[in-house]
Amino acid sequence: MPHDVMPRPDPTVWFQRLTARPGGRQRLICFPHAGGSAPFFRDWGERLPGTEVHSVRYPGRGERLAEPSPTDLGELGREIAEALTPLADLPLALFGHSMGAVVALETARALEERGIRPAHLFASGSRNAPLPAPEELDTEDDADAVCERLVALGGTDAEMAADPAFRELVLPYILSDSRMFTSYAHRPGPVLRCPVTTIVGDRDEDADRRPWPELTDGGFCEHIVRGDHFYLIQEPPFALLRTALDATPIP
């Protein structure tokens, strides 16, 4: 192999296929939240017939624990898009929750730059709103404070957050994700061509905020569902996703 040619990333490293779907119409790629990992979506493959569901394996956790955690959200999106390219033989829909919604946004942009138009982008735990001012951004990097916040958000129970193994193995990449997310500089372009749907809980006071209608020419809608920031633990939006995916034109 020439020295200036890098091997293509292995999709089996980057993605966990949750259910095999021979003859599936499309693939749904799920992006975990800050501190999340691929098994968060482990039950989704069975609930979306006709769709092959994959969950993103971020570096620095799970099977990739020995790798450095990502530090640049935009670069992470570009790396995921490169790894997704071999899976683009079927239409690709992207679902990201909280920080994952923004990673999905950067991945969608990188895919479109490669000439691959995503079928749909679902931004969960994010709402259509002006970006927060810099002084509003939470740059908390204290381990105890971050654990308290995770428990308050509903994504982690108090007993798990106090477990020494959790603090040794999981908390470091939660802190790394938090630093990466808060240092991310939102850029208004390039504008997407795919439709965007936001899904946010009616009691979610911690939702990410983006001017989503300005970020796409492909159409935008927002769904308000019951719940807080982690509404999708108790009530995953399977019916909403099935309806939207079934309506997606398949080339």
Long-range contacts (C-beta under 8 A, 24 or more apart in sequence): 8-82, 8-83, 8-85, 8-86, 9-79, 9-82, 9-83, 10-83, 11-83, 11-84, 11-86, 11-87, 13-57, 13-63, 13-64, 13-83, 14-56, 14-57, 14-79, 14-80, 14-83, 14-84, 15-54, 15-55, 15-56, 15-57, 15-83, 15-84, 15-87, 16-54, 16-55, 16-57, 17-45, 17-52, 17-53, 17-54, 18-42, 18-44, 18-45, 18-46, 18-53, 18-54, 18-55, 19-45, 19-46, 19-52, 19-53, 20-52, 21-45, 21-50, 21-51, 21-52, 24-50, 24-51, 24-52, 24-90, 25-50, 25-51, 25-90, 25-91, 25-245, 25-250, 26-50, 26-51, 26-52, 26-90, 26-91, 26-92, 26-93, 26-119, 26-245, 26-248, 26-250, 27-51, 27-52, 27-53, 27-54, 27-87, 27-90, 27-91, 27-92, 27-93, 28-52, 28-53, 28-54, 28-93, 28-94, 28-95, 28-241, 28-245, 29-54, 29-55, 29-56, 29-84, 29-87, 29-92, 29-93, 29-94, 29-95, 29-104, 29-107, 30-54, 30-55, 30-56, 30-95, 30-96, 30-100, 31-56, 31-94, 31-95, 31-96, 31-97, 31-100, 31-101, 31-103, 31-104, 31-107, 32-56, 32-58, 32-97, 32-100, 33-97, 33-98, 33-99, 33-100, 33-125, 33-155, 34-98, 34-99, 34-100, 34-174, 34-177, 34-178, 34-181, 35-150, 35-155, 35-170, 35-173, 35-174, 35-177, 35-178, 36-97, 36-100, 36-155, 37-61, 37-62, 38-62, 43-236, 44-236, 44-238, 47-236, 47-238, 48-238, 48-241, 48-242, 48-245, 49-242, 50-245, 50-246, 51-93, 51-245, 52-90, 54-87, 56-80, 56-100, 56-103, 58-173, 58-177, 60-173, 60-176, 61-170, 61-173, 65-169, 69-172, 69-173, 69-176, 69-177, 69-180, 70-176, 70-180, 71-176, 71-179, 71-180, 72-180, 73-99, 73-102, 73-103, 73-106, 73-180, 73-181, 73-183, 73-184, 74-106, 74-184, 76-103, 76-106, 76-180, 77-103, 77-104, 77-105, 77-106, 77-107, 77-109, 77-110, 78-106, 78-107, 78-110, 80-107, 80-110, 81-107, 81-110, 81-111, 81-113, 81-114, 81-116, 82-110, 82-114, 84-111, 84-116, 85-114, 85-116, 88-116, 91-118, 91-119, 91-248, 91-250, 91-251, 92-116, 92-118, 92-119, 93-118, 93-119, 93-120, 93-121, 93-122, 93-245, 93-248, 94-118, 94-120, 94-121, 94-122, 95-122, 95-124, 95-241, 96-121, 96-122, 96-123, 96-124, 97-124, 97-125, 97-232, 98-124, 98-125, 98-126, 98-207, 98-208, 98-229, 99-177, 99-180, 99-181, 99-208, 100-124, 100-125, 101-125, 101-126, 101-198, 101-208, 101-210, 102-126, 102-181, 102-184, 102-208, 102-210, 105-192, 105-210, 105-215, 108-192, 108-194, 109-190, 109-192, 112-190, 112-192, 112-193, 112-194, 113-190, 117-193, 117-194, 118-192, 118-194, 119-194, 119-245, 119-248, 120-194, 120-195, 120-196, 120-197, 120-244, 120-245, 120-248, 121-192, 121-194, 121-195, 121-196, 121-197, 121-216, 122-196, 122-197, 122-198, 122-199, 122-241, 122-244, 123-196, 123-197, 123-198, 123-199, 123-208, 123-210, 123-212, 124-198, 124-199, 124-200, 124-232, 124-237, 125-199, 125-200, 125-201, 125-204, 125-207, 125-208, 125-229, 125-230, 125-232, 126-198, 126-200, 126-207, 126-208, 126-209, 126-210, 126-212, 127-198, 127-200, 127-204, 127-207, 127-208, 127-209, 127-210, 127-222, 128-198, 128-209, 128-210, 128-211, 128-212, 128-213, 128-220, 128-222, 129-209, 129-210, 129-211, 130-209, 130-211, 131-186, 131-209, 131-210, 131-211, 132-209, 137-182, 138-178, 138-182, 139-182, 140-178, 141-175, 141-178, 141-179, 143-167, 143-171, 143-175, 146-171, 146-174, 146-175, 146-178, 147-171, 150-174, 153-206, 153-228, 153-229, 153-230, 154-228, 154-229, 154-230, 154-233, 155-229, 155-230, 155-233, 186-210, 188-214, 188-215, 191-215, 191-216, 191-217, 192-216, 192-217, 192-218, 193-217, 193-218, 194-218, 195-219, 195-220, 195-221, 196-220, 197-221, 197-222, 197-223, 197-240, 197-244, 198-222, 198-223, 199-223, 199-225, 199-232, 199-237, 199-240, 200-224, 200-225, 201-225, 201-226, 201-227, 201-228, 201-229, 201-231, 202-226, 202-227, 203-227, 203-228, 204-228, 204-229, 204-231, 205-229
